[in-house]
């Protein structure tokens, strides 16, 4: 299939006569220059950063705000749920009103809500501000992939998507590194609050750069908002993620089981509504025809177990390093530096290797990730006593390299056959899948680890949890065999 081109305004129809002049050529597609690409990647970094940056700061936040485990999990889960629920809607709105415009609105809202998080006087205010911050992220992030899809092609698009995926992976780990450093440094006496307040000047810089360097794009034929689909998708995600995030820490009250019972009903209703909308000739929130594209379906299926393992691993690792090994926030954060470096290296090397090895590169990356996770698990089990941050470096470096080879290629394959006029929808579906399953990973693997630790011990609980994650990684290896053989 040829590379999709950026939609341009249709020429004004003319009456067909022999004297009619030839139609004017379509206006050239807006190009995303290096500064524009750097700007949207800066915007993309902020939501990924804040999904993970709080992990190493949770003990300090809990002590400062007198917050128990349930509220602390809501600080993490509230952001993730709001983020995941609204991402597809954010992509659709960008298609309608303009992707740069939504990027600007989302970035401004992200800066404001970050300040609200940093100034929160109590735990509940922080939870509310985090939910609002997640909603702002959902407006901003889908516009990044959609803008790249609509303003680049060929090798430039390949490079841009690799940089996007590298940014997402590296920043996810850097978030915990930066969080640990900021909490330890206690910048201007702000303590944990600096992990949020630092977003404000970065958001201002992104806004100023975006006005000058990011071209405006939108769908040529924007579809109306599918409100029924939006509501049902929101109910589905909330009814699954909220009880799994909060159920364990609150003792599994009745409301958690009621919500879990709502989940399958809301999911079936969502699927039926989307099928009905597309059969009626309308554009649903998540077009079923988009999911029938092999590259999209196989890539999203692979992203699910990967994201569950990634989200759960980062949360559990932060707890194990601080509560189990008694490392400080800075040491716990710096332990992840080898993973950051190798993930970036794999992301940058991936496009060239993909041309030579195709789908086999994804399989190789997944196998390297599995080997790295096995080394990390063995290091914890056999070297628990006296283990420092450098002891984890070999396993984490190997794991980061495998992920850096796997994920950019998968994202590229998912988006390779998405038409430009559906760029916002396609990117929204992709990022929603990532974020929803990362939040699910925090809820499931995090809850498993925290429930086992008091009785079995921290080392044993960690071994069981990492063993479960290895099953998810094994599923990822198998699913790479369903990806398209040829990388476009």
C-alpha positions in Angstrom: 0.0 0.0 0.0 1.4 3.4 -0.9 2.1 6.0 1.8 -1.0 8.0 2.7 -0.8 11.6 1.8 -2.0 14.6 3.8 -5.5 15.6 3.0 -5.7 19.0 1.3 -8.7 21.2 0.6 -10.7 19.9 -2.3 -10.7 22.1 -5.4 -13.8 24.1 -6.2 -15.9 22.1 -8.7 -16.1 23.6 -12.2 -18.6 23.0 -15.0 -17.0 20.5 -17.4 -16.7 22.2 -20.8 -14.1 21.9 -23.6 -12.9 25.4 -22.8 -12.5 24.7 -19.1 -8.9 25.3 -17.9 -7.2 22.3 -16.2 -7.8 22.0 -12.5 -5.2 23.7 -10.3 -2.9 21.4 -8.6 -3.6 20.6 -5.0 -1.8 22.8 -2.5 1.3 21.2 -1.0 0.9 19.4 2.3 2.1 21.4 5.4 5.6 20.2 6.4 6.7 19.5 9.9 10.2 20.9 10.3 12.9 19.8 12.8 11.8 22.5 15.3 8.2 21.6 14.9 9.0 17.9 15.4 11.1 18.7 18.5 8.1 20.8 19.8 5.5 18.1 19.5 7.9 15.5 21.0 8.4 17.9 23.9 4.6 18.0 24.3 4.5 14.2 24.1 7.1 13.8 26.8 5.0 15.7 29.4 2.1 13.2 29.7 4.4 10.1 29.7 6.6 11.8 32.3 3.8 12.5 34.7 2.3 9.0 34.5 5.5 7.7 36.1 7.1 10.6 37.9 5.0 10.2 41.0 6.0 6.6 41.7 9.2 7.3 43.6 7.6 10.3 45.3 4.6 8.4 46.8 6.1 7.7 50.2 7.0 11.4 50.6 3.6 12.5 49.4 1.9 10.1 51.8 3.9 11.4 54.7 3.5 15.1 53.9 -0.3 14.9 53.2 -1.1 12.2 55.7 -2.5 10.0 52.9 -3.1 6.3 53.2 -2.5 3.6 50.4 -6.0 4.1 48.9 -5.5 7.8 48.3 -1.9 7.3 47.0 -3.2 4.8 44.5 -5.8 7.3 43.4 -3.0 9.8 42.8 -1.6 7.4 40.2 -4.8 5.8 39.1 -6.9 8.9 38.8 -4.5 10.4 36.3 -4.3 7.2 34.3 -8.1 6.6 34.1 -8.9 10.2 33.0 -6.1 10.0 30.5 -7.2 6.7 29.0 -10.9 7.5 29.0 -10.6 10.8 27.0 -7.8 10.0 24.5 -9.9 8.9 21.6 -12.2 11.8 22.1 -9.2 14.1 22.1 -8.0 12.6 18.8 -11.5 13.1 17.2 -11.7 16.7 18.4 -8.3 17.4 16.8 -9.5 16.1 13.5 -12.5 18.4 13.7 -11.1 21.8 15.1 -7.5 21.5 14.2 -4.6 19.4 15.7 -2.4 22.4 16.5 -5.2 24.2 18.2 -6.0 21.2 20.4 -2.3 20.7 21.1 -2.1 24.4 22.3 -5.2 24.0 24.4 -4.1 20.8 25.9 -0.6 22.0 26.7 -1.9 25.2 28.4 -4.4 23.1 30.4 -1.6 20.7 31.4 0.5 23.5 32.7 -2.3 25.0 34.7 -3.3 21.6 36.2 0.3 20.8 37.0 0.5 24.0 39.1 -2.7 22.9 40.8 -1.1 19.5 41.7 2.0 21.3 43.0 0.0 23.6 45.2 -2.5 21.0 46.5 -3.0 21.5 50.3 -4.4 18.0 50.9 -4.6 14.5 49.3 -8.1 14.8 47.9 -7.2 18.1 46.2 -4.2 16.4 44.7 -6.3 13.5 43.4 -8.8 15.9 41.8 -6.0 18.0 40.2 -4.4 14.7 38.9 -7.6 13.7 37.2 -7.8 17.2 35.6 -4.2 16.8 34.5 -5.0 13.4 32.9 -7.8 15.0 31.0 -5.5 17.8 29.7 -3.0 15.1 28.6 -5.7 13.4 26.6 -6.3 16.6 24.7 -2.6 17.1 23.9 -1.1 13.7 23.2 -3.2 12.4 20.3 -2.4 15.6 18.3 1.3 14.6 18.3 1.0 11.3 16.4 -1.8 12.8 14.2 0.4 15.8 13.3 3.3 13.5 12.5 1.1 11.3 10.4 -0.4 14.2 8.5 2.7 16.3 7.8 5.4 13.7 7.1 5.9 10.8 4.7 8.5 8.2 3.7 11.8 8.2 5.6 10.9 11.4 7.5 7.8 9.8 8.9 9.8 6.6 9.9 12.3 8.7 11.7 9.7 10.9 13.4 7.7 7.8 14.6 10.9 6.2 15.9 11.8 9.4 17.8 8.2 9.5 19.2 8.4 6.0 20.5 11.9 6.5 21.8 10.7 9.6 23.6 7.8 7.8 25.1 9.9 4.9 26.4 12.9 6.9 27.6 10.7 9.5 29.3 8.7 6.8 31.1 11.9 5.7 32.8 13.4 9.2 33.1 10.2 10.2 34.9 11.1 8.0 37.9 14.8 9.2 37.7 13.8 12.8 37.6 11.2 12.3 40.3 13.8 10.8 42.6 16.3 13.6 42.0 13.8 16.4 42.5 12.4 14.9 45.8 16.0 14.4 47.1 17.3 17.8 46.0 14.2 19.5 47.6 14.3 22.4 45.1 13.7 25.7 46.9 12.1 23.8 49.7 9.3 22.5 47.6 10.0 18.8 48.1 7.7 16.5 46.1 5.7 19.5 44.8 8.6 20.3 42.4 7.8 17.2 40.3 4.6 19.0 39.2 5.6 22.6 39.3 8.5 22.0 36.9 5.9 21.2 34.2 4.7 24.8 34.0 7.8 26.5 32.4 8.2 23.5 30.1 4.6 23.9 29.0 5.1 27.6 28.4 8.1 26.9 26.2 6.1 24.2 24.2 3.3 26.7 23.7 5.6 29.4 22.3 7.4 27.0 20.0 4.2 25.4 18.8 2.7 28.8 17.7 5.7 29.3 15.4 6.7 25.9 14.2 3.8 23.4 14.2 1.6 23.6 11.1 -2.2 23.4 11.5 -3.9 20.2 10.1 -7.4 18.8 10.3 -9.5 16.2 8.6 -10.9 17.3 5.3 -14.3 15.7 6.2 -14.4 15.8 10.0 -17.0 13.6 11.5 -19.3 14.5 14.3 -18.5 13.4 17.8 -19.9 10.0 18.6 -21.3 10.9 22.1 -22.9 7.5 22.7 -19.6 5.8 21.9 -17.7 8.2 24.1 -19.9 7.6 27.1 -19.9 3.9 26.7 -16.1 3.7 26.3 -15.7 5.9 29.3 -18.0 3.7 31.4 -16.2 0.6 30.2 -12.8 1.9 31.2 -13.9 3.4 34.5 -15.8 0.4 35.6 -12.7 -1.8 35.0 -9.8 0.4 36.1 -11.3 2.1 39.2 -12.2 -1.1 41.1 -8.9 -2.8 40.1 -7.0 0.3 41.2 -8.8 1.0 44.5 -10.5 -2.4 45.4 -7.6 -3.9 47.2 -6.7 -0.9 49.3 -10.3 -0.3 50.3 -11.1 -3.9 51.2 -13.1 -4.7 48.1 -16.4 -2.9 49.1 -19.7 -3.6 47.3 -19.3 -0.7 44.9 -16.1 -2.3 43.5 -17.9 -5.5 42.6 -20.9 -3.5 41.1 -18.5 -1.7 38.8 -16.8 -4.9 37.8 -20.2 -6.3 36.9 -20.9 -3.2 34.8 -17.8 -3.6 32.8 -18.8 -6.5 30.4 -22.2 -5.0 29.9 -20.8 -1.6 29.0 -18.2 -3.1 26.7 -20.7 -5.2 24.8 -23.0 -2.1 24.4 -20.0 -0.1 23.2 -19.2 -2.6 20.5 -22.8 -2.8 19.3 -23.2 0.9 19.1 -19.9 1.3 17.1 -21.0 -1.4 14.7 -24.4 0.3 14.3 -22.9 3.7 13.7 -20.6 2.4 10.9 -23.3 0.4 9.2 -25.4 3.6 9.2 -22.7 5.4 7.3 -21.5 7.5 10.2 -18.1 7.6 11.8 -18.0 6.0 15.2 -15.5 6.8 17.9 -13.5 3.7 17.3 -14.3 2.6 13.7 -14.6 -1.3 13.6 -13.3 -1.1 10.0 -10.1 0.4 11.3 -9.6 -2.6 13.7 -10.1 -4.9 10.7 -6.8 -3.6 9.1 -4.3 -6.3 9.8 -1.4 -4.0 10.8 -3.6 -2.1 13.2 -5.2 -5.2 14.8 -2.0 -7.2 15.2 -0.1 -4.2 16.5 -2.7 -3.2 19.1 -3.0 -6.8 20.2 0.7 -6.9 20.9 0.7 -3.5 22.7 -1.8 -4.8 25.3 0.4 -7.4 27.2 3.4 -5.2 26.7 1.8 -2.2 28.3 0.4 -4.3 31.2 3.9 -5.5 32.0 5.5 -2.1 31.5 3.1 -0.1 33.7 3.1 -2.7 36.4 6.9 -3.2 36.3 7.7 0.5 36.8 5.3 0.8 39.7 6.4 -2.4 41.4 10.1 -1.6 40.9 9.8 1.8 42.5 8.1 0.3 45.6 10.6 -2.6 45.8 13.7 -0.3 45.6 12.4 2.1 48.3 10.4 -0.1 50.6 12.3 -3.3 50.1 15.9 -2.4 49.6 15.5 0.9 51.5 17.1 3.0 48.8 16.4 6.7 48.8 14.4 8.4 46.1 17.5 9.5 44.2 19.1 6.1 44.2 15.9 4.4 43.2 15.5 6.8 40.3 19.1 6.6 39.1 18.9 2.8 39.1 16.8 3.2 35.9 19.5 5.2 33.9 20.9 2.1 32.1 17.3 1.2 30.9 16.9 4.8 29.6 20.2 4.7 27.7 19.6 1.4 25.9 16.0 2.1 25.1 17.0 5.2 23.3 19.8 3.4 21.5 17.4 0.7 20.4 14.8 3.2 19.2 17.4 5.1 17.1 18.9 1.9 15.6 15.5 0.3 14.9 14.5 2.0 11.6 17.7 0.9 9.9 17.5 -2.6 11.3 13.8 -2.9 10.4 14.6 -2.5 6.7 16.9 -5.5 6.9 15.1 -7.8 9.2 11.5 -6.7 9.0 9.2 -8.4 11.5 12.1 -10.5 12.9 13.4 -7.4 14.6 10.2 -7.2 16.7 10.5 -10.8 17.7 14.2 -10.3 18.5 13.4 -7.3 20.6 10.7 -9.1 22.6 13.1 -12.0 23.2 15.8 -9.6 24.4 13.2 -8.0 26.7 12.4 -11.4 28.2 16.1 -12.1 28.8 16.5 -8.8 30.5 13.5 -9.3 32.8 14.8 -12.8 33.7 18.1 -11.3 34.7 16.4 -8.6 36.8 14.3 -11.3 38.5 17.4 -13.4 39.2 19.3 -10.5 40.5 16.6 -9.6 43.0 16.2 -13.3 44.1 19.9 -14.2 44.5 21.3 -10.8 45.4 18.6 -9.3 47.6 20.8 -8.7 50.6 23.0 -5.7 50.0 21.7 -5.1 46.5 22.4 -1.6 45.3 21.1 0.4 42.3 24.1 -0.6 40.1 23.5 -4.3 40.7 20.4 -4.1 38.5 22.2 -2.4 35.6 22.8 -5.5 33.4 19.3 -6.7 33.5 17.7 -3.3 33.1 20.0 -2.4 30.2 19.1 -5.6 28.4 15.4 -5.1 29.0 15.5 -1.5 27.8 17.3 -2.5 24.6 14.7 -5.1 23.7 11.9 -2.7 24.4 13.6 0.0 22.3 13.8 -2.4 19.3 10.2 -3.6 19.7 8.0 -0.6 20.4 9.0 1.9 17.7 8.5 -0.7 15.1 5.1 -1.8 16.5 3.9 1.8 16.6 5.1 2.4 13.0 3.3 -0.8 11.8 0.0 0.2 13.5 0.0 3.7 11.9 1.4 2.6 8.5 -2.1 1.9 7.0 -4.2 4.5 8.9 -5.5 7.0 6.3 -4.4 10.6 7.0 -8.0 11.8 7.4 -8.3 9.3 10.3 -4.9 10.2 11.8 -6.5 11.6 15.0 -8.7 8.6 15.5 -5.9 6.2 14.8 -3.5 7.9 17.1 -6.2 8.2 19.8 -6.9 4.5 19.6 -3.2 3.6 19.8 -2.4 5.8 22.7 -5.7 4.8 24.5 -4.6 1.2 24.2 -1.2 2.0 25.7 -2.4 4.1 28.6 -5.4 1.9 29.5 -3.3 -1.2 29.7 -0.5 0.6 31.5 -3.1 1.7 34.1 -4.4 -1.9 34.1 -0.8 -3.1 34.7 -0.4 -0.8 37.7 -3.8 -2.0 39.1 -3.2 -5.7 38.6 0.5 -6.3 39.0 0.7 -3.6 41.6 -2.2 -5.0 43.6 -0.7 -8.5 43.4 2.6 -7.4 44.7 1.2 -5.2 47.5 -1.2 -8.0 48.6 1.6 -10.6 48.7 4.3 -8.5 50.3 3.0 -8.4 54.0 2.6 -12.2 54.3 5.2 -13.7 51.9 7.9 -11.0 52.2 9.0 -8.4 49.7 11.5 -10.6 47.8 9.1 -13.5 47.4 6.2 -11.1 46.4 8.5 -9.5 43.8 9.6 -12.9 42.4 6.0 -13.9 41.9 5.0 -10.6 40.3 7.9 -10.6 37.9 7.0 -14.2 37.0 3.5 -13.1 36.1 5.0 -10.3 34.0 7.2 -12.9 32.2 4.0 -14.6 31.1 2.9 -11.3 29.5 6.3 -10.9 27.8 6.0 -14.5 26.5 2.7 -13.5 25.0 4.3 -10.5 23.4 6.9 -12.7 21.8 4.2 -14.9 20.3 2.2 -11.9 19.1 5.1 -10.5 17.2 4.7 -13.4 14.8 1.3 -12.0 13.7 2.7 -8.6 12.7 3.0 -7.8 9.0 6.2 -9.4 7.5 7.1 -6.3 5.5 7.8 -3.0 7.3 6.5 -0.1 5.2 
